[in-house]
Amino acid sequence: MSLLTVDPDKCKKDGICAAACPMGIIDWTKGENPKASPEAEELCISCGHCVAVCPHGAMSHRDMTSHACDTINQELSISSAQVAQFLRSRRSIRAYKDEKVPRETIQELIGVASYAPSGHNVQPSKWIVRDDRAELDRLCGMVVEWLRELIKAKDPLAEMLHLDRVVQRWEAGKDTILRNAPVLVQVHAHMDERTAPQGCTLSMAYFELAAYARGLGACWAGFFNMAPLAYPPMAEAMNLPEGHQVFGSMMLGKPKFKYHRVPLRKKPEITWA
Protein backbone atom coordinates (compact mmCIF):
# COMPACT_ATOMS: atom_id res chain seq x y z
CA MET A 1 0.00 0.00 0.00
CA SER A 2 1.24 3.49 -0.83
CA LEU A 3 2.11 5.81 2.03
CA LEU A 4 -0.77 8.14 1.08
CA THR A 5 -3.94 7.27 -0.78
CA VAL A 6 -6.34 9.90 -2.09
CA ASP A 7 -9.93 9.09 -3.00
CA PRO A 8 -10.42 11.06 -6.25
CA ASP A 9 -14.20 11.01 -5.86
CA LYS A 10 -14.01 12.74 -2.46
CA CYS A 11 -10.97 14.98 -2.88
CA LYS A 12 -11.82 18.65 -3.52
CA LYS A 13 -8.24 19.52 -4.50
CA ASP A 14 -8.13 22.22 -1.80
CA GLY A 15 -4.61 21.45 -0.56
CA ILE A 16 -5.57 21.50 3.11
CA CYS A 17 -3.67 18.28 3.82
CA ALA A 18 -0.50 19.68 2.25
CA ALA A 19 -0.76 22.88 4.29
CA ALA A 20 -1.30 20.97 7.56
CA CYS A 21 1.47 18.40 7.11
CA PRO A 22 4.14 19.26 9.74
CA MET A 23 6.90 17.65 7.69
CA GLY A 24 5.93 19.33 4.41
CA ILE A 25 5.95 16.06 2.48
CA ILE A 26 2.67 16.37 0.58
CA ASP A 27 2.97 17.95 -2.85
CA TRP A 28 -0.06 19.83 -4.17
CA THR A 29 -0.72 22.00 -7.19
CA LYS A 30 -3.95 23.98 -7.43
CA GLY A 31 -6.56 22.03 -9.33
CA GLU A 32 -4.81 18.67 -8.79
CA ASN A 33 -4.97 15.88 -6.23
CA PRO A 34 -2.28 15.96 -3.53
CA LYS A 35 0.42 13.28 -3.54
CA ALA A 36 3.34 12.18 -1.41
CA SER A 37 6.61 13.94 -2.16
CA PRO A 38 9.66 11.83 -3.16
CA GLU A 39 11.12 12.03 0.38
CA ALA A 40 7.82 11.25 2.14
CA GLU A 41 8.68 7.63 2.97
CA GLU A 42 11.83 8.76 4.77
CA LEU A 43 10.44 11.79 6.57
CA CYS A 44 6.85 10.87 7.48
CA ILE A 45 6.26 10.61 11.25
CA SER A 46 2.81 9.00 10.96
CA CYS A 47 1.16 11.78 12.95
CA GLY A 48 -2.09 11.47 11.00
CA HIS A 49 -2.56 15.20 10.49
CA CYS A 50 -3.28 14.72 6.81
CA VAL A 51 -6.06 12.22 7.54
CA ALA A 52 -7.51 14.19 10.45
CA VAL A 53 -7.60 17.57 8.71
CA CYS A 54 -9.33 16.55 5.48
CA PRO A 55 -12.98 17.65 5.79
CA HIS A 56 -14.03 15.30 3.00
CA GLY A 57 -12.51 12.04 4.27
CA ALA A 58 -10.53 11.75 1.06
CA MET A 59 -7.06 11.15 2.52
CA SER A 60 -5.82 7.86 3.96
CA HIS A 61 -2.39 7.00 5.36
CA ARG A 62 -0.82 3.57 5.23
CA ASP A 63 -0.96 3.40 9.04
CA MET A 64 -4.51 4.78 9.33
CA THR A 65 -7.35 5.00 6.85
CA SER A 66 -9.90 7.76 7.14
CA HIS A 67 -12.53 5.12 7.99
CA ALA A 68 -10.44 3.80 10.90
CA CYS A 69 -10.21 7.24 12.55
CA ASP A 70 -13.04 8.46 14.77
CA THR A 71 -14.97 11.45 13.50
CA ILE A 72 -14.90 14.37 15.95
CA ASN A 73 -18.34 14.78 17.53
CA GLN A 74 -18.97 18.52 17.70
CA GLU A 75 -21.83 17.96 20.14
CA LEU A 76 -19.24 16.91 22.72
CA SER A 77 -17.31 20.18 22.42
CA ILE A 78 -17.03 22.08 25.70
CA SER A 79 -17.02 25.79 26.34
CA SER A 80 -14.06 27.81 27.58
CA ALA A 81 -15.88 28.31 30.89
CA GLN A 82 -16.25 24.55 31.28
CA VAL A 83 -12.58 24.03 30.48
CA ALA A 84 -11.58 26.69 33.02
CA GLN A 85 -13.66 25.14 35.80
CA PHE A 86 -12.48 21.64 34.96
CA LEU A 87 -8.80 22.58 35.14
CA ARG A 88 -9.11 24.91 38.13
CA SER A 89 -11.18 22.48 40.17
CA ARG A 90 -8.81 19.53 39.74
CA ARG A 91 -7.15 18.59 43.01
CA SER A 92 -4.24 16.32 43.89
CA ILE A 93 -5.97 13.56 45.85
CA ARG A 94 -4.27 12.09 48.91
CA ALA A 95 -7.23 10.38 50.61
CA TYR A 96 -8.80 7.39 48.89
CA LYS A 97 -11.70 5.05 49.42
CA ASP A 98 -10.83 1.43 50.11
CA GLU A 99 -12.09 0.36 46.70
CA LYS A 100 -10.42 -1.13 43.67
CA VAL A 101 -10.29 0.63 40.33
CA PRO A 102 -11.34 -1.67 37.46
CA ARG A 103 -8.49 -2.49 35.14
CA GLU A 104 -10.72 -1.78 32.16
CA THR A 105 -11.12 1.80 33.40
CA ILE A 106 -7.37 2.24 33.81
CA GLN A 107 -6.83 0.87 30.33
CA GLU A 108 -9.30 3.39 28.93
CA LEU A 109 -7.50 6.24 30.71
CA ILE A 110 -4.14 5.14 29.32
CA GLY A 111 -5.74 5.00 25.88
CA VAL A 112 -6.72 8.66 26.22
CA ALA A 113 -3.29 9.56 27.60
CA SER A 114 -1.65 8.03 24.55
CA TYR A 115 -2.89 11.06 22.59
CA ALA A 116 -0.61 13.42 24.52
CA PRO A 117 1.84 15.27 22.26
CA SER A 118 5.38 13.98 21.93
CA GLY A 119 8.39 15.25 20.06
CA HIS A 120 8.43 14.05 16.43
CA ASN A 121 5.46 11.82 17.29
CA VAL A 122 7.84 9.31 18.91
CA GLN A 123 5.23 8.37 21.55
CA PRO A 124 7.90 7.12 23.99
CA SER A 125 5.61 6.33 26.93
CA LYS A 126 5.38 2.75 28.21
CA TRP A 127 3.12 1.94 31.15
CA ILE A 128 3.23 -0.19 34.27
CA VAL A 129 0.14 -0.49 36.48
CA ARG A 130 0.67 -1.86 39.98
CA ASP A 131 -2.53 -2.75 41.86
CA ASP A 132 -1.46 -5.57 44.18
CA ARG A 133 -1.72 -4.24 47.73
CA ALA A 134 0.99 -6.49 49.17
CA GLU A 135 3.41 -5.49 46.43
CA LEU A 136 2.62 -1.80 46.87
CA ASP A 137 3.28 -2.09 50.61
CA ARG A 138 6.60 -3.80 49.90
CA LEU A 139 7.67 -1.07 47.50
CA CYS A 140 6.61 1.64 49.94
CA GLY A 141 8.75 -0.03 52.60
CA MET A 142 11.74 0.12 50.25
CA VAL A 143 11.13 3.82 49.69
CA VAL A 144 11.14 4.35 53.46
CA GLU A 145 14.46 2.49 53.73
CA TRP A 146 15.91 4.91 51.19
CA LEU A 147 14.54 7.86 53.15
CA ARG A 148 16.19 6.53 56.32
CA GLU A 149 19.52 6.44 54.48
CA LEU A 150 19.07 10.06 53.38
CA ILE A 151 18.31 11.12 56.94
CA LYS A 152 21.31 9.23 58.30
CA ALA A 153 23.59 10.80 55.70
CA LYS A 154 22.20 14.27 56.53
CA ASP A 155 21.33 14.74 52.88
CA PRO A 156 19.95 18.30 52.23
CA LEU A 157 16.88 16.67 50.72
CA ALA A 158 16.04 15.15 54.09
CA GLU A 159 15.70 18.53 55.75
CA MET A 160 14.01 20.23 52.80
CA LEU A 161 11.27 17.57 52.55
CA HIS A 162 11.03 16.90 56.32
CA LEU A 163 11.77 13.25 55.69
CA ASP A 164 12.10 12.50 59.39
CA ARG A 165 8.42 13.31 59.78
CA VAL A 166 7.54 11.15 56.77
CA VAL A 167 9.37 8.18 58.30
CA GLN A 168 7.91 8.76 61.76
CA ARG A 169 4.38 8.75 60.41
CA TRP A 170 5.12 5.60 58.42
CA GLU A 171 6.39 3.89 61.56
CA ALA A 172 3.19 4.98 63.30
CA GLY A 173 1.15 3.08 60.73
CA LYS A 174 0.32 5.92 58.30
CA ASP A 175 1.05 5.44 54.62
CA THR A 176 2.95 8.62 53.84
CA ILE A 177 4.33 7.25 50.58
CA LEU A 178 1.26 6.20 48.56
CA ARG A 179 -1.49 7.49 50.88
CA ASN A 180 -3.21 4.07 50.72
CA ALA A 181 -3.96 4.56 47.03
CA PRO A 182 -5.09 1.23 45.55
CA VAL A 183 -3.16 1.78 42.31
CA LEU A 184 0.26 3.07 41.31
CA VAL A 185 0.56 3.97 37.62
CA GLN A 186 4.04 4.54 36.21
CA VAL A 187 5.25 5.68 32.81
CA HIS A 188 8.72 4.73 31.63
CA ALA A 189 10.88 4.93 28.53
CA HIS A 190 14.44 4.26 27.42
CA MET A 191 16.76 6.67 29.18
CA ASP A 192 18.50 7.56 25.90
CA GLU A 193 15.27 8.64 24.18
CA ARG A 194 15.54 12.43 23.97
CA THR A 195 11.79 13.01 23.82
CA ALA A 196 11.08 10.84 26.87
CA PRO A 197 11.15 13.40 29.73
CA GLN A 198 8.64 15.74 28.10
CA GLY A 199 6.64 13.03 26.33
CA CYS A 200 6.18 10.90 29.44
CA THR A 201 5.34 13.91 31.60
CA LEU A 202 2.68 15.04 29.14
CA SER A 203 1.24 11.51 28.94
CA MET A 204 0.95 11.40 32.71
CA ALA A 205 -0.66 14.84 32.81
CA TYR A 206 -3.24 13.68 30.26
CA PHE A 207 -3.81 10.56 32.35
CA GLU A 208 -4.43 12.59 35.50
CA LEU A 209 -6.97 14.85 33.79
CA ALA A 210 -8.72 11.90 32.16
CA ALA A 211 -8.94 10.24 35.59
CA TYR A 212 -10.54 13.37 37.07
CA ALA A 213 -13.12 13.39 34.28
CA ARG A 214 -14.02 9.82 35.24
CA GLY A 215 -14.56 10.73 38.89
CA LEU A 216 -11.23 9.28 40.01
CA GLY A 217 -8.53 10.98 42.02
CA ALA A 218 -4.81 11.04 41.31
CA CYS A 219 -1.63 12.52 42.72
CA TRP A 220 1.95 12.49 41.51
CA ALA A 221 4.01 10.03 43.57
CA GLY A 222 7.31 11.86 43.69
CA PHE A 223 9.13 9.40 45.93
CA PHE A 224 8.63 6.71 43.30
CA ASN A 225 10.31 8.94 40.71
CA MET A 226 13.32 9.79 42.85
CA ALA A 227 14.02 6.51 44.63
CA PRO A 228 14.76 4.35 41.54
CA LEU A 229 17.34 6.90 40.38
CA ALA A 230 19.19 7.09 43.70
CA TYR A 231 18.59 3.76 45.44
CA PRO A 232 19.76 0.65 43.51
CA PRO A 233 17.48 -1.82 45.34
CA MET A 234 14.50 0.29 44.31
CA ALA A 235 15.66 0.46 40.71
CA GLU A 236 15.89 -3.32 40.64
CA ALA A 237 12.47 -3.70 42.23
CA MET A 238 10.86 -1.63 39.47
CA ASN A 239 11.59 -4.52 37.09
CA LEU A 240 11.85 -2.26 34.04
CA PRO A 241 13.18 -3.27 30.62
CA GLU A 242 16.94 -2.89 30.18
CA GLY A 243 17.93 0.77 29.80
CA HIS A 244 14.56 2.15 30.85
CA GLN A 245 13.79 4.55 33.68
CA VAL A 246 10.65 5.84 35.33
CA PHE A 247 9.66 9.33 34.18
CA GLY A 248 6.37 9.62 36.07
CA SER A 249 4.53 7.87 38.91
CA MET A 250 0.97 8.52 39.98
CA MET A 251 -1.36 7.35 42.73
CA LEU A 252 -4.86 6.50 41.56
CA GLY A 253 -8.12 5.69 43.32
CA LYS A 254 -11.60 6.82 44.20
CA PRO A 255 -11.52 10.09 46.20
CA LYS A 256 -12.61 9.81 49.81
CA PHE A 257 -13.80 13.41 49.92
CA LYS A 258 -15.42 15.87 47.53
CA TYR A 259 -14.13 19.42 47.06
CA HIS A 260 -16.57 22.33 46.90
CA ARG A 261 -14.46 25.42 46.21
CA VAL A 262 -11.54 26.50 44.04
CA PRO A 263 -8.59 27.58 46.21
CA LEU A 264 -6.60 30.69 45.40
CA ARG A 265 -3.31 30.63 43.53
CA LYS A 266 -0.50 33.11 43.08
CA LYS A 267 -1.03 35.73 40.41
CA PRO A 268 0.77 34.60 37.25
CA GLU A 269 4.00 36.43 36.48
CA ILE A 270 3.91 37.34 32.79
CA THR A 271 6.55 39.11 30.73
CA TRP A 272 5.40 40.37 27.35
CA ALA A 273 8.45 40.43 25.13
Stockholm file with secondary structure:
# STOCKHOLM 1.0

chainA/1-273         MSLLTVDPDKCKKDGICAAACPMGIIDWTKGENPKASPEAEELCISCGHCVAVCPHGAMSHRDMTSHACDTINQELSISSAQVAQFLRSRRSIRAYKDEKVPRETIQELIGVASYAPSGHNVQPSKWIVRDDRAELDRLCGMVVEWLRELIKAKDPLAEMLHLDRVVQRWEAGKDTILRNAPVLVQVHAHMDERTAPQGCTLSMAYFELAAYARGLGACWAGFFNMAPLAYPPMAEAMNLPEGHQVFGSMMLGKPKFKYHRVPLRKKPEITWA
#=GR chainA/1-273 SS CCSEEECTTTCCCCCHHHHHCTTCCEECCTTSCCEECTTHHHHCCCCCHHHHHCTTSCEEETTBCTTTSCCCCGGGCCCHHHHHHHHHHCCBCCCBCSCCCCHHHHHHHHHHHTTSCCGGGCCCCEEEEECCHHHHHHHHHHHHHHHHHHHHTTCHHHHHTTHHHHHHHHHTTCCTTTTTCSEEEEEEEETTCTTHHHHHHHHHHHHHHHHHHTTCEEEECHHHHHHHHHCHHHHHHTCCCTTEEEEEEEEEECBSSCCCSCCCCCCCCCCCC
#=GC SS_cons         CCSEEECTTTCCCCCHHHHHCTTCCEECCTTSCCEECTTHHHHCCCCCHHHHHCTTSCEEETTBCTTTSCCCCGGGCCCHHHHHHHHHHCCBCCCBCSCCCCHHHHHHHHHHHTTSCCGGGCCCCEEEEECCHHHHHHHHHHHHHHHHHHHHTTCHHHHHTTHHHHHHHHHTTCCTTTTTCSEEEEEEEETTCTTHHHHHHHHHHHHHHHHHHTTCEEEECHHHHHHHHHCHHHHHHTCCCTTEEEEEEEEEECBSSCCCSCCCCCCCCCCCC
//
